[in-house]
Amino acid sequence: MAITRSFITRALSHPEETSNTNTVTKKHNLLTESDQIRQRWKEYIEDLYNKKGKPKKAEVSLESDVSENCRGPELLYSLVSSKKHCQS
């Protein structure tokens, strides 16, 4: 079952506006109370994003602190400011 980000956001912020069908616990018990359902969604999202292989915190350095040989390519302002490179 595909769950969209907007559905989850709407369900957590406005539970009275969403119809809820078949929300179950990890042990497949049906949940009927709004607070229980919200808590289950919270657990589901936390489990989803806490999988093995998740990237660690990235080390970020100021460009002035990195030697010139270790810097990546310069970005053209025109590419960054235009949305053409993001369109599919």
FITI-255356 format. One record per residue: residue number from 1; x, y, z of N, C-alpha, C in turn. Coordinates in nm, 4 decimals, decimal comma. Example, Ala and Ser with C-alpha at 12.3 -4.5 7.8 and 13.67 -1.06 7.14 Angstrom:
# FITI-255356
@marlo->1 nc1->1,3190 nc2->-0,5690 nc3->0,7800 cac1->1,2300 cac2->-0,4500 cac3->0,7800 cc1->1,3200 cc2->-0,3300 cc3->0,7800;
@marlo->2 nc1->1,2850 nc2->-0,2250 nc3->0,7080 cac1->1,3670 cac2->-0,1060 cac3->0,7140 cc1->1,2900 cc2->0,0030 cc3->0,7870;
END
This chain:
# FITI-255356
@marlo->1 nc1->0,0852 nc2->-0,1173 nc3->0,0000 cac1->0,0000 cac2->0,0000 cac3->0,0000 cc1->0,0895 cc2->0,1233 cc3->0,0000;
@marlo->2 nc1->0,0732 nc2->0,2074 nc3->-0,0971 cac1->0,1520 cac2->0,3299 cac3->-0,1053 cc1->0,0857 cc2->0,4387 cc3->-0,0227;
@marlo->3 nc1->0,1638 nc2->0,5023 nc3->0,0613 cac1->0,1133 cac2->0,6083 cac3->0,1468 cc1->0,1882 cc2->0,7352 cc3->0,1112;
@marlo->4 nc1->0,1151 nc2->0,8382 nc3->0,0787 cac1->0,1809 cac2->0,9624 cac3->0,0395 cc1->0,2101 cc2->1,0482 cc3->0,1608;
@marlo->5 nc1->0,3096 nc2->1,1327 nc3->0,1460 cac1->0,3487 cac2->1,2225 cac3->0,2537 cc1->0,2332 cc2->1,3157 cc3->0,2915;
@marlo->6 nc1->0,1588 nc2->1,3648 nc3->0,1904 cac1->0,0489 cac2->1,4569 cac3->0,2200 cc1->-0,0612 cc2->1,3892 cc3->0,2999;
@marlo->7 nc1->-0,0880 nc2->1,2610 nc3->0,2708 cac1->-0,1895 cac2->1,1896 cac3->0,3475 cc1->-0,1478 cc2->1,1769 cc3->0,4933;
@marlo->8 nc1->-0,0225 nc2->1,1420 nc3->0,5159 cac1->0,0263 cac2->1,1251 cac3->0,6529 cc1->0,0230 cc2->1,2580 cc3->0,7266;
@marlo->9 nc1->0,0679 nc2->1,3644 nc3->0,6605 cac1->0,0661 cac2->1,4962 cac3->0,7234 cc1->-0,0758 cc2->1,5367 cc3->0,7588;
@marlo->10 nc1->-0,1689 nc2->1,5177 nc3->0,6663 cac1->-0,3085 cac2->1,5526 cac3->0,6900 cc1->-0,3676 cc2->1,4667 cc3->0,8016;
@marlo->11 nc1->-0,3340 nc2->1,3396 nc3->0,8024 cac1->-0,3886 cac2->1,2488 cac3->0,9035 cc1->-0,3390 cc2->1,2846 cc3->1,0431;
@marlo->12 nc1->-0,2127 nc2->1,3261 nc3->1,0533 cac1->-0,1587 cac2->1,3598 cac3->1,1844 cc1->-0,2045 cc2->1,4971 cc3->1,2326;
@marlo->13 nc1->-0,2233 nc2->1,5914 nc3->1,1412 cac1->-0,2610 cac2->1,7257 cac3->1,1839 cc1->-0,4120 cc2->1,7474 cc3->1,1903;
@marlo->14 nc1->-0,4888 nc2->1,6730 nc3->1,1115 cac1->-0,6345 cac2->1,6876 cac3->1,1096 cc1->-0,7002 cc2->1,5496 cc3->1,1045;
@marlo->15 nc1->-0,6909 nc2->1,4722 nc3->1,2110 cac1->-0,7424 cac2->1,3357 cac3->1,2061 cc1->-0,8929 cc2->1,3278 cc3->1,1827;
@marlo->16 nc1->-0,9668 nc2->1,4317 nc3->1,2207 cac1->-1,1106 cac2->1,4283 cac3->1,2026 cc1->-1,1504 cc2->1,4393 cc3->1,0554;
@marlo->17 nc1->-1,0592 nc2->1,4882 nc3->0,9694 cac1->-1,0893 cac2->1,5053 cac3->0,8280 cc1->-1,0565 cc2->1,3824 cc3->0,7447;
@marlo->18 nc1->-0,9913 nc2->1,2867 nc3->0,8010 cac1->-0,9509 cac2->1,1688 cac3->0,7245 cc1->-1,0343 cc2->1,0499 cc3->0,7657;
@marlo->19 nc1->-1,0651 nc2->0,9676 nc3->0,6700 cac1->-1,1336 cac2->0,8439 cac3->0,7060 cc1->-1,0256 cc2->0,7406 cc3->0,7318;
@marlo->20 nc1->-1,0431 nc2->0,6656 nc3->0,8345 cac1->-0,9410 cac2->0,5706 cac3->0,8736 cc1->-0,9947 cc2->0,4297 cc3->0,8583;
@marlo->21 nc1->-0,9267 nc2->0,3500 nc3->0,7813 cac1->-0,9691 cac2->0,2122 cac3->0,7660 cc1->-0,8506 cc2->0,1211 cc3->0,7901;
@marlo->22 nc1->-0,8727 nc2->0,0202 nc3->0,8680 cac1->-0,7764 cac2->-0,0874 cac3->0,8890 cc1->-0,6396 cc2->-0,0432 cc3->0,9383;
@marlo->23 nc1->-0,6335 nc2->0,0412 nc3->1,0380 cac1->-0,5072 cac2->0,0735 cac3->1,1016 cc1->-0,4865 cc2->-0,0308 cc3->1,2104;
@marlo->24 nc1->-0,3738 nc2->-0,0989 nc3->1,2019 cac1->-0,3495 cac2->-0,2091 cac3->1,2939 cc1->-0,2150 cc2->-0,1942 cc3->1,3620;
@marlo->25 nc1->-0,1989 nc2->-0,2616 nc3->1,4755 cac1->-0,0721 cac2->-0,2639 cac3->1,5460 cc1->0,0239 cc2->-0,3581 cc3->1,4746;
@marlo->26 nc1->0,1461 nc2->-0,3631 nc3->1,5230 cac1->0,2437 cac2->-0,4558 cac3->1,4654 cc1->0,1996 cc2->-0,6002 cc3->1,4799;
@marlo->27 nc1->0,1173 nc2->-0,6259 nc3->1,5808 cac1->0,0665 cac2->-0,7622 cac3->1,6036 cc1->-0,0700 cc2->-0,7824 cc3->1,5395;
@marlo->28 nc1->-0,1075 nc2->-0,6932 nc3->1,4490 cac1->-0,2293 cac2->-0,7021 cac3->1,3687 cc1->-0,3583 cc2->-0,6893 cc3->1,4492;
@marlo->29 nc1->-0,3550 nc2->-0,6113 nc3->1,5571 cac1->-0,4771 cac2->-0,5807 cac3->1,6314 cc1->-0,5338 cc2->-0,4507 cc3->1,5764;
@marlo->30 nc1->-0,6636 nc2->-0,4478 nc3->1,5522 cac1->-0,7298 cac2->-0,3307 cac3->1,4953 cc1->-0,7324 cc2->-0,2166 cc3->1,5954;
@marlo->31 nc1->-0,6959 nc2->-0,0971 nc3->1,5486 cac1->-0,6998 cac2->0,0228 cac3->1,6319 cc1->-0,8210 cc2->0,1061 cc3->1,5931;
@marlo->32 nc1->-0,8919 nc2->0,1582 nc3->1,6924 cac1->-1,0111 cac2->0,2370 cac3->1,6645 cc1->-1,0043 cc2->0,3772 cc3->1,7240;
@marlo->33 nc1->-0,9269 nc2->0,3975 nc3->1,8273 cac1->-0,9176 cac2->0,5285 cac3->1,8922 cc1->-0,8179 cc2->0,6175 cc3->1,8178;
@marlo->34 nc1->-0,8541 nc2->0,7443 nc3->1,8021 cac1->-0,7692 cac2->0,8379 cac3->1,7275 cc1->-0,6284 cc2->0,8488 cc3->1,7848;
@marlo->35 nc1->-0,6175 nc2->0,8546 nc3->1,9168 cac1->-0,4842 cac2->0,8650 cac3->1,9787 cc1->-0,4003 cc2->0,7416 cc3->1,9511;
@marlo->36 nc1->-0,4614 nc2->0,6249 nc3->1,9548 cac1->-0,3887 cac2->0,5009 cac3->1,9261 cc1->-0,3430 cc2->0,4988 cc3->1,7797;
@marlo->37 nc1->-0,4302 nc2->0,5433 nc3->1,6923 cac1->-0,3976 cac2->0,5442 cac3->1,5491 cc1->-0,2838 cc2->0,6416 cc3->1,5216;
@marlo->38 nc1->-0,2893 nc2->0,7606 nc3->1,5800 cac1->-0,1804 cac2->0,8587 cac3->1,5638 cc1->-0,0485 cc2->0,8019 cc3->1,6151;
@marlo->39 nc1->-0,0527 nc2->0,7364 nc3->1,7307 cac1->0,0690 cac2->0,6781 cac3->1,7878 cc1->0,1252 cc2->0,5690 cc3->1,6964;
@marlo->40 nc1->0,0368 nc2->0,4893 nc3->1,6367 cac1->0,0820 cac2->0,3830 cac3->1,5465 cc1->0,1472 cc2->0,4416 cc3->1,4218;
@marlo->41 nc1->0,0901 nc2->0,5483 nc3->1,3661 cac1->0,1513 cac2->0,6132 cac3->1,2507 cc1->0,2878 cc2->0,6702 cc3->1,2874;
@marlo->42 nc1->0,2977 nc2->0,7271 nc3->1,4049 cac1->0,4255 cac2->0,7818 cac3->1,4513 cc1->0,5297 cc2->0,6703 cc3->1,4582;
@marlo->43 nc1->0,4922 nc2->0,5559 nc3->1,5155 cac1->0,5842 cac2->0,4414 cac3->1,5234 cc1->0,6232 cc2->0,3946 cc3->1,3837;
@marlo->44 nc1->0,5252 nc2->0,3873 nc3->1,2946 cac1->0,5508 cac2->0,3403 cac3->1,1588 cc1->0,6531 cc2->0,4299 cc3->1,0884;
@marlo->45 nc1->0,6343 nc2->0,5621 nc3->1,0990 cac1->0,7253 cac2->0,6560 cac3->1,0338 cc1->0,8644 cc2->0,6478 cc3->1,0963;
@marlo->46 nc1->0,8715 nc2->0,6378 nc3->1,2280 cac1->1,0017 cac2->0,6262 cac3->1,2935 cc1->1,0725 cc2->0,4990 cc3->1,2498;
@marlo->47 nc1->1,0012 nc2->0,3876 nc3->1,2417 cac1->1,0608 cac2->0,2621 cac3->1,1949 cc1->1,1058 cc2->0,2739 cc3->1,0503;
@marlo->48 nc1->1,0268 nc2->0,3415 nc3->0,9702 cac1->1,0576 cac2->0,3562 cac3->0,8285 cc1->1,1892 cc2->0,4310 cc3->0,8078;
@marlo->49 nc1->1,2126 nc2->0,5353 nc3->0,8874 cac1->1,3320 cac2->0,6170 cac3->0,8698 cc1->1,4492 cc2->0,5751 cc3->0,9576;
@marlo->50 nc1->1,4338 nc2->0,4746 nc3->1,0393 cac1->1,5438 cac2->0,4293 cac3->1,1238 cc1->1,5968 cc2->0,2938 cc3->1,0804;
@marlo->51 nc1->1,5994 nc2->0,2698 nc3->0,9521 cac1->1,6484 cac2->0,1428 cac3->0,8998 cc1->1,8010 cc2->0,1404 cc3->0,8983;
@marlo->52 nc1->1,8560 nc2->0,0189 nc3->0,8919 cac1->2,0013 cac2->0,0047 cac3->0,8805 cc1->2,0460 cc2->0,0644 cc3->0,7480;
@marlo->53 nc1->2,1647 nc2->0,1147 nc3->0,7459 cac1->2,2178 cac2->0,1744 cac3->0,6243 cc1->2,1824 cc2->0,3208 cc3->0,6093;
@marlo->54 nc1->2,1125 nc2->0,3731 nc3->0,7065 cac1->2,0774 cac2->0,5154 cac3->0,7028 cc1->2,2066 cc2->0,5957 cc3->0,7129;
@marlo->55 nc1->2,2213 nc2->0,6975 nc3->0,6309 cac1->2,3457 cac2->0,7754 cac3->0,6355 cc1->2,3676 cc2->0,8400 cc3->0,7716;
@marlo->56 nc1->2,4907 nc2->0,8462 nc3->0,8102 cac1->2,5280 cac2->0,9147 cac3->0,9342 cc1->2,5264 cc2->1,0643 cc3->0,9085;
@marlo->57 nc1->2,5437 nc2->1,1406 nc3->1,0129 cac1->2,5497 cac2->1,2848 cac3->0,9952 cc1->2,6685 cc2->1,3192 cc3->0,9062;
@marlo->58 nc1->2,6432 nc2->1,4019 nc3->0,8090 cac1->2,7483 cac2->1,4412 cac3->0,7159 cc1->2,8350 cc2->1,5488 cc3->0,7791;
@marlo->59 nc1->2,9638 nc2->1,5370 nc3->0,7542 cac1->3,0545 cac2->1,6418 cac3->0,7999 cc1->3,0566 cc2->1,7505 cc3->0,6934;
@marlo->60 nc1->3,0285 nc2->1,8701 nc3->0,7342 cac1->3,0247 cac2->1,9825 cac3->0,6412 cc1->3,1300 cc2->2,0826 cc3->0,6848;
@marlo->61 nc1->3,2075 nc2->2,1276 nc3->0,5872 cac1->3,3123 cac2->2,2255 cac3->0,6148 cc1->3,2893 cc2->2,3487 cc3->0,5300;
@marlo->62 nc1->3,3363 nc2->2,4596 nc3->0,5790 cac1->3,3336 cac2->2,5808 cac3->0,4989 cc1->3,4307 cc2->2,5654 cc3->0,3833;
@marlo->63 nc1->3,3949 nc2->2,6217 nc3->0,2710 cac1->3,4804 cac2->2,6100 cac3->0,1542 cc1->3,6198 cc2->2,6666 cc3->0,1820;
@marlo->64 nc1->3,6269 nc2->2,7719 nc3->0,2610 cac1->3,7562 cac2->2,8336 cac3->0,2915 cc1->3,8448 cc2->2,7429 cc3->0,3770;
@marlo->65 nc1->3,7850 nc2->2,6442 nc3->0,4457 cac1->3,8620 cac2->2,5527 cac3->0,5300 cc1->3,9088 cc2->2,4275 cc3->0,4562;
@marlo->66 nc1->3,8700 nc2->2,4124 nc3->0,3302 cac1->3,9055 cac2->2,2932 cac3->0,2517 cc1->4,0094 cc2->2,3331 cc3->0,1480;
@marlo->67 nc1->4,1113 nc2->2,2474 nc3->0,1326 cac1->4,2145 cac2->2,2809 cac3->0,0339 cc1->4,1533 cc2->2,2821 cc3->-0,1063;
@marlo->68 nc1->4,2128 nc2->2,3608 nc3->-0,1932 cac1->4,1576 cac2->2,3780 cac3->-0,3277 cc1->4,1507 cc2->2,2454 cc3->-0,4040;
@marlo->69 nc1->4,2446 nc2->2,1543 nc3->-0,3791 cac1->4,2462 cac2->2,0253 cac3->-0,4478 cc1->4,1322 cc2->1,9337 cc3->-0,4043;
@marlo->70 nc1->4,0736 nc2->1,9574 nc3->-0,2879 cac1->3,9686 cac2->1,8705 cac3->-0,2356 cc1->3,8279 cc2->1,9254 cc3->-0,2589;
@marlo->71 nc1->3,8172 nc2->2,0400 nc3->-0,3195 cac1->3,6860 cac2->2,0995 cac3->-0,3450 cc1->3,6219 cc2->2,0354 cc3->-0,4669;
@marlo->72 nc1->3,4917 nc2->2,0306 nc3->-0,4665 cac1->3,4184 cac2->1,9810 cac3->-0,5819 cc1->3,4112 cc2->2,0862 cc3->-0,6898;
@marlo->73 nc1->3,3460 nc2->2,0543 nc3->-0,8009 cac1->3,3362 cac2->2,1515 cac3->-0,9101 cc1->3,2500 cc2->2,2706 cc3->-0,8695;
@marlo->74 nc1->3,2812 nc2->2,3847 nc3->-0,9277 cac1->3,2010 cac2->2,5034 cac3->-0,9007 cc1->3,0672 cc2->2,4897 cc3->-0,9704;
@marlo->75 nc1->2,9651 nc2->2,5390 nc3->-0,9063 cac1->2,8327 cac2->2,5383 cac3->-0,9668 cc1->2,8096 cc2->2,6707 cc3->-1,0365;
@marlo->76 nc1->2,7454 nc2->2,6651 nc3->-1,1497 cac1->2,7106 cac2->2,7873 cac3->-1,2193 cc1->2,5846 cc2->2,8444 cc3->-1,1562;
@marlo->77 nc1->2,5865 nc2->2,9743 nc3->-1,1283 cac1->2,4712 cac2->3,0403 cac3->-1,0678 cc1->2,3468 cc2->3,0198 cc3->-1,1535;
@marlo->78 nc1->2,3654 nc2->3,0203 nc3->-1,2858 cac1->2,2507 cac2->3,0046 cac3->-1,3757 cc1->2,1837 cc2->2,8682 cc3->-1,3574;
@marlo->79 nc1->2,2605 nc2->2,7645 nc3->-1,3272 cac1->2,2016 cac2->2,6322 cac3->-1,3037 cc1->2,1281 cc2->2,6265 cc3->-1,1705;
@marlo->80 nc1->2,1863 nc2->2,6874 nc3->-1,0710 cac1->2,1263 cac2->2,6850 cac3->-0,9375 cc1->1,9988 cc2->2,7673 cc3->-0,9347;
@marlo->81 nc1->1,9993 nc2->2,8807 nc3->-1,0005 cac1->1,8844 cac2->2,9703 cac3->-0,9945 cc1->1,7707 cc2->2,9303 cc3->-1,0886;
@marlo->82 nc1->1,7996 nc2->2,8523 nc3->-1,1902 cac1->1,6936 cac2->2,8119 cac3->-1,2820 cc1->1,6349 cc2->2,6794 cc3->-1,2360;
@marlo->83 nc1->1,5120 nc2->2,6556 nc3->-1,2731 cac1->1,4469 cac2->2,5315 cac3->-1,2357 cc1->1,4511 cc2->2,4311 cc3->-1,3506;
@marlo->84 nc1->1,5159 nc2->2,4657 nc3->-1,4586 cac1->1,5180 cac2->2,3783 cac3->-1,5757 cc1->1,5842 cc2->2,2447 cc3->-1,5446;
@marlo->85 nc1->1,6880 nc2->2,2447 nc3->-1,4625 cac1->1,7590 cac2->2,1205 cac3->-1,4351 cc1->1,6797 cc2->2,0284 cc3->-1,3425;
@marlo->86 nc1->1,5733 nc2->2,0767 nc3->-1,2807 cac1->1,4918 cac2->1,9945 cac3->-1,1905 cc1->1,3704 cc2->1,9363 cc3->-1,2598;
@marlo->87 nc1->1,3376 nc2->1,9825 nc3->-1,3782 cac1->1,2184 cac2->1,9340 cac3->-1,4472 cc1->1,2488 cc2->1,8034 cc3->-1,5144;
@marlo->88 nc1->1,1480 nc2->1,7163 nc3->-1,5169 cac1->1,1681 cac2->1,5869 cac3->-1,5838 cc1->1,0983 cc2->1,5835 cc3->-1,7171;
END
